[in-house]
Amino acid sequence: MLIWCPRYSSFAFFMLVFPALAMAQQGASTQQSSKPAAPASQSSAAPAANQSTSSLRVTTRMVVVDVVATDSKGVPATDLKAGDFTVQEEGQEQSIRAFSFHQPEQISMDASPATSSRPKLPEGYFSNTPQYKTNGALNVLLLDSLNSTLLNQASMRDAMIKFLEKLPAGQPIAIYLLGSKLALIQDFTSDPELLRKAIVSVKRQGSKALDNAAGTTRMADMPVGSVALYTMMDVPQIMAQLEEFRDQHTAAQADFRVRFTLDALNSLARTLSGYPGRKNLVWVSETFPFSIVLDDITSRNNRDFSREVAATGSALSNAQVAIYPVDARALVGNTDFSVGSDPNPIGKPAIMSSTLDGDTGKNMNREAEERLASRSTMNDLAEKTGGRAFYNTNNLEGAVRKSLDDGSTYYTLGYYPENKVWDGKFRRITVKAAPPGIKLHYRVGYYAVEPQSFAALDQTQKTNELAKAMSLEFPVSTALLFQAAIVQPIAANKNKVLVNYAVDPHGLTFEAGNDGLQHASVDCAVVVYSAKGESVQAQSNTMIAALKPEEYQRVMQKSFPCRQTLDLAPGQYLFRLGVRDTHTGVVGTLNAPVTVAAPAPNGEVQPAEKKP
């Protein structure tokens, strides 16, 4: 039995949904028979050697570790076997249950670059099935303007154009831009011309969350020679209060950047989750505002983000994402002496600036501390996720190329932890290779998070998480795969727009109850946006299932249904559709451009009037 909350519906509705989605399922059955299993460092499964991910259930607890192995000369080691590796978790040896080797696909020079492998769906049908298939690693280039000044954004853009002039073969790339929102600039492709056009289209945008968004000399608090400046010199309390205000303002800006950057990384984890295998996230930025893994997550003060960071680290681990931070500042000097600075950076009264005790000295000390903290964070990001950090180099394009090369050849090891207590604590992993001279790097641990701990969150947190996923500020999510069919308004539907969802049941949590039934529940949501990007309508419902054995088998062979009914005027819209497992919080979303037609008096659909 399936139940709409808060209203009820009979199982007959459940049976009616499948015919409405049959065409879409037939058109994409090879891609969407089930959700590719995410790396199960927390709650999911990893593919054993030569085993299809479509048959795996997300309730397994296999920990997946991607290992990059090189010889003494830095050349990838490609001939290692499962018996050459040993894995320990918190010092206890683990039995390797899954093993596979991955390297870039060999592509003929005459072959056309691949862009998408998903068949075209019939009109009115939509899917969030990953569009790109590969046997190797996927690469994501994240250009960060939120945490970078305009000067470094320009350097970043020029370096990426040079990089794409010699794009490595067989290494598909997607490009994202982090600014006022996280935007997909180019989906996965190995076509260098598409990627180059995407980079060229990127426009610089000043970050409102940086004190010195331009990247030139920091503005003085008071104009040189002003009465206010000399007044401050005579009344130290005013200067102290001004500095305190400036520090609070800077902290507030940093808080915003941390929160939004965490939201962006969580969104990327959801977006990449449906793609099997390793994902190399090359994050090109000027500053990296936090460490991704913290052993101590007990603090609860207003400016402590340790719990949010831990959750983000867990999400990235789930999605098999390795971070390669690249410092966009290249060889760094003090901004007071940069090319965009005032040629006389200490041109203020001698008592204020001519010594290292003045503003110039304070600025130099502050920037030195920021650089040290940023590089420490970069190293931490790379070490904890299995990537590498690149800084203090003017060859940004070379750093990106090394990132892709480093993460393109790797081994995947999987084991079931001996420790079965999922207490949310961080567990350290150690991997060793028997052959002498082999160097390894890999993510150093994971959070043993109970997947269904999401159900214990308060309703406000759950609502906020779903709202972020449904926002156009973030890309769509492939963490929970589904298809949707949108039915135009006709008399039989009371002139309503119907949205029929078909959720991949292998991505859901089913629990056997004492009543002999299989229980599951799914939130299904829709936010309708106008052509201008304004929210027009939003709805969400929860479908609760209590299935008999034969019904459960039928669902597992087909899909789990949801439905939304919308009352919309004829016109052009963008639907953001979303589904969420209420037990684990796993979310899937997609964008559906829809033209709502006007129903004719005879019950047939009248084409919508198109604007010139």
Buried (B, 14 or more C-beta within 10 A) or exposed (E): BBBBEEEEBEBEBBEEBBEBBEBBBEBBEEBBBBBBBBBBBBBBBBBBEEBEBBEBBBBBBBBBBBBBBBBEEEEBBEEBEBEBBBBBBBEEEBEBBBBBBBBBBEBEEEEEBBBEBBEEBEEBBBBBBBBBBBEBBBBBBBBBBBBBBBBBBBBBBEBBBBBBEEBBBBBBBBBBBBBBBBBBBBBBBBBBEBBBEBBEEBEBBBBEBBEBBBBBBBEBBBEEEEEEBBEBBEEEEEBEEBEEEEEEEEEEBBBBBBBBBBBBBBBBBBBBBBBBBBBBBBBBBBBBBBBBBBEEBEEEEEEEBBEBBBBBBBBBBBBBBBBBBBBBBBEBEBBBEBEEBBEEBBEBEEEBBBEEEBBBBEBBEEBEEEBEBBBEBBBBBBBBBBBBBBBEEEBBBBBBBBBBBBBBBBBBBBBBBEEEEBEBBBBEBBBEBEEEEBEBBBBBBBBBBBBBBBBEEEEEEBEEBBBBBBBBBBBBBBBBBBBBBBBBBBEEBEBBBBBBBBBBBBBBBBEEEEEEBBBBBBBBBBBBBEEEEEEBBEEBBBBBBBBBEEBBEBBBEBBBBBBBBBEBEBBEBBBBBBBBBBBBBBBBBBBBEBEBBBBEEEEEBBEBEEEE
